[in-house]
Amino acid sequence: MQKTAVKYKGTGHTGEAVFLTYLRTKQFFKKRLKNVDADADPFVHISQKELENRFFPWPEYSRKASLGVLQGEGLLKIEKRTGGNGLEYFVYCTPQAGKIDLSLLEKPKRNLSPLHSFMMQTLASVDILPGEYDLKQVEYFNLFLQNKTTHPDLFFIVDSFAGRVHTPITNLHSPYRKNLLLEGKPVVSFDVKQMQPLILGKILSQYVPNNDYSEWISQDHDIYEKIADKAGLMTRTEGKKRFFEILFAPPSDELVRMFGDANWINWINRVKRANNPKNPNFKAKPHSNMAWLLQSTEVEIMEKIWKEFFSRGIRFISVHDEIILKEQDRHKGEAIIRQIMDNEFNKYQLNVNK
């Protein structure tokens, strides 16, 4: 007689209890990776082959019967969906709170560079001062602290889009970062004010000679205020919103009109429409060409800093364009950062935050 595993006690790696733990763990990581809110789609795809091989092996279990029991008891939700190729597939979620087990997740298959290995190893020396924290803001970070030595590879991601590094510190609520400890020591952070606008100015000065935007950068204008003024907007906040629309939204003739047919806006629109095979997403989202160009340029700049720290054995944490060091390394770290930034930008403002 085939089992439905209703009373499975979780002594092995098959059965309904283990499947629910695996599903819950995948749901948690999906939410963390996409930085979504509680109302977002919680469903995850698990192939029929994986279900049968890992959790409901035939003939000991009947996959359909086991899933049906879980569904009937309200422990599992199943939806049928249709992919872009017209093929149907199933997605699953469990509304049941409970255990998360990282050992059930498949380890990432990748060959990290010595630099990235150094950065991942540094994560194991991260901690945080005791304090009152919003539990939702530190949920993922707490999971990391509990597993940082046993599963560091699950918490260190180099994205395939532009090579940005993502860790639990990337997701950590920014006001909490000042409470981090590195090798048990207090930290200091460095970031360049309006780094994204500066990078855009650097790119435009290379490809669009004599453009207004690069001139604004060279004259130390607040870019968001300048864009708001040129676009006839009321506030700096609206100017900032328009700036990110210029960078990340699909090409827009409205923006061309709004900025008086400016050469730099026209160039950005052309980039968004171009065939750029270097951008992994260009076929599905060609307008992401601009985001790819900005982020890959950011990574190129930051890697120069990372490599200097690595060569000198200075432990550091990266949060995109922010660097976090032990406070005792502040002065030599700042000297390295300024030396590289001096070569990248004519003018910039380095923020130092204890």
Stockholm file with secondary structure:
# STOCKHOLM 1.0

chainA/1-354         MQKTAVKYKGTGHTGEAVFLTYLRTKQFFKKRLKNVDADADPFVHISQKELENRFFPWPEYSRKASLGVLQGEGLLKIEKRTGGNGLEYFVYCTPQAGKIDLSLLEKPKRNLSPLHSFMMQTLASVDILPGEYDLKQVEYFNLFLQNKTTHPDLFFIVDSFAGRVHTPITNLHSPYRKNLLLEGKPVVSFDVKQMQPLILGKILSQYVPNNDYSEWISQDHDIYEKIADKAGLMTRTEGKKRFFEILFAPPSDELVRMFGDANWINWINRVKRANNPKNPNFKAKPHSNMAWLLQSTEVEIMEKIWKEFFSRGIRFISVHDEIILKEQDRHKGEAIIRQIMDNEFNKYQLNVNK
#=GR chainA/1-354 SS CCBCCTTCCCSSSCSHHHHHHHHHHHHHHHHHHHTCCTTSCCCEECCHHHIIIIISCTTTBCHHHHHHHHHHTTSCEEEEEECTTSCEEEEEECCCCCCCCGGGSCCCCCCCCHHHHHHHHHHTTEEECCCCCCHHHHHHHHHHHHHTTTCGGGGCEECTTTCCEECHHHHSCGGGGGGEEETTEEEEEEEETTHHHHHHHHHHHHHSTTCHHHHHHHTTCCHHHHHHHHTTCSSHHHHHHHHHHHHHSCCCHHHHHHTTSCHHHHHHHHHHHSCCTTSTTTTTCGGGHHHHHHHHHHHHHHHHHHHHHHHHTCCEEEETTEEEEEGGGHHHHHHHHHHHHHHHCSSCCEEEEC
#=GC SS_cons         CCBCCTTCCCSSSCSHHHHHHHHHHHHHHHHHHHTCCTTSCCCEECCHHHIIIIISCTTTBCHHHHHHHHHHTTSCEEEEEECTTSCEEEEEECCCCCCCCGGGSCCCCCCCCHHHHHHHHHHTTEEECCCCCCHHHHHHHHHHHHHTTTCGGGGCEECTTTCCEECHHHHSCGGGGGGEEETTEEEEEEEETTHHHHHHHHHHHHHSTTCHHHHHHHTTCCHHHHHHHHTTCSSHHHHHHHHHHHHHSCCCHHHHHHTTSCHHHHHHHHHHHSCCTTSTTTTTCGGGHHHHHHHHHHHHHHHHHHHHHHHHTCCEEEETTEEEEEGGGHHHHHHHHHHHHHHHCSSCCEEEEC
//
